[in-house]
Amino acid sequence: MTYTPANPAYADPLEPALPASNFTLDIERVALVITDPQTDFLGEDGAAYAVFAESIAEHGTVPNLRKLMEAARSAGIPIIISPHYYYPHDDRWKFNAPGEALMHKLGMFKRKDPLSLDGFEGSGADWLPALKDVIEDGRTVVCSPHKIAGPQTNDTFFQLRKTGATQVILAGMAANFCVESHLRDFVEHGLEVVVVRDATAGSKIPEGDAYAAALLNFRWLANALWSTEEAVEKLGGSA
């Protein structure tokens, strides 16, 4: 299936140097992992939305995430959410990388307490309203929060192993940050990973186009790079 992105800058090269994917989906051992489907990234009122808005619109990220989750639910495969939360004690860290410092400065993913949902409903840390019902369906696994970008600080990999999954379909936010970090950790642990290229998005800032940076690394590291349409079709549905 040929994918034609809305922005031609993200089209696949006509003469790629990297070998073609030989990935084969096994519906009995695959799980869907979604990183950070939260308002602070994806919602118009979100703390970081302004720098992601153009990319989100280009890819149709929000409707594509919903299609992907609905297809996974229909196929009966596990759906695992790896969220991002910060609590008051996280503000006392002694040092931060630039990306972490910016998230803290913007107040992204703030919650008042790890054991309380006070103030959570409708906050930037909450699920994007357009995705909330498919996440809170009673069967989706919501992991503990990762703290920077990768799943090393939460139980996503543990939950994956408990499902018996050895393949992952990966999507969510943000492309060059949490999605890429989860991809890297999963493949280092011997999992096969498919990234859904239009069910994510990246920031556009003076330092560069984060989606373009991530896309190159997806091509190098992922076992396959699919569109939402292709992923839905392979899961037995129609986009």
Summary of the structure (lengths in Angstrom):
residues: 239
radius of gyration: 16.9
end to end distance: 13.3
largest distance: 53.3
contacts: 759
relative contact order: 0.21
helix: 42%
strand: 16%
